[in-house]
Amino acid sequence: MNDSGMTETRIPDYVPGHGLLAGKTVLITAAAGSGIGSATARRCVEEGATVMVSDRHGARLAETASELGVASAPCDVTDEDSVQALFDAAIEQLGHVDVLINNAGLGGTAEVHEMTDDQWARVLDVTLNGTFRCTRAALNHMYERGSGVIVNNASVLGWRAQSGQAHYAAAKAGVMALTRCSGVEAAPRGVRVNGVAPASRCTPIWPR
């Protein structure tokens, strides 16, 4: 306990890599900056993977790629041509994609009675439709190889209600459903599709 009588949460010691992804190639969307995407990229590098990061923010993407020493390619997941260009670049630079991590998502706060069509559509287009576009591109590539893994970043809000988050929650619930359905389709072809549902996380913009 601290001086105020509150129980302090101890952050676990950082666990070093074990080479779990040695020899694998990993493509991660929305990996610029200091959030879940860049932390995931860093961990994949520590586990021995050859990594490519992507994001729609060019300057931040370049900084992240330089910091981690990995390849990069810009991508706007709301644009199909941009998604196809990303996978073309990944295949050219990595040879193939063993793992795709769909991290791109967009949030916001608005209650349903005040939410505009644009607010609703924008969140769903980035968070759900963007995940669909990248998943489709990855599956077409992975089916040809008969192997691969897709990990979709969902959220606890996919099943838990929170005021002001109807658009984000609906999008993440959609990501969960997309994950289940595409996973059933992909399994007989040697491809795994899974999802994770983060809650609170420690980042530079999220105080510990």
HELIX and SHEET records of a PDB file:
HELIX    1   1 ILE A   36  GLU A   46  1                                  11    
HELIX    2   2 GLY A   58  LEU A   68  1                                  11    
HELIX    3   3 GLU A   80  LEU A   94  1                                  15    
HELIX    4   4 ASP A  117  LEU A  124  1                                   8    
HELIX    5   5 ASP A  125  ASN A  129  3                                   5    
HELIX    6   6 GLY A  130  ARG A  145  1                                  16    
HELIX    7   7 VAL A  156  GLY A  158  5                                   3    
HELIX    8   8 ALA A  166  ALA A  186  1                                  21    
HELIX    9   9 ALA A  187  ARG A  189  5                                   3    
SHEET    1   A 6 ALA A  71  PRO A  74  0                                        
SHEET    2   A 6 THR A  50  ASP A  55  1                                        
SHEET    3   A 6 THR A  25  ILE A  28  1                                        
SHEET    4   A 6 VAL A  99  ASN A 102  1                                        
SHEET    5   A 6 GLY A 148  ASN A 153  1                                        
SHEET    6   A 6 VAL A 191  VAL A 196  1                                        
END                                                                             
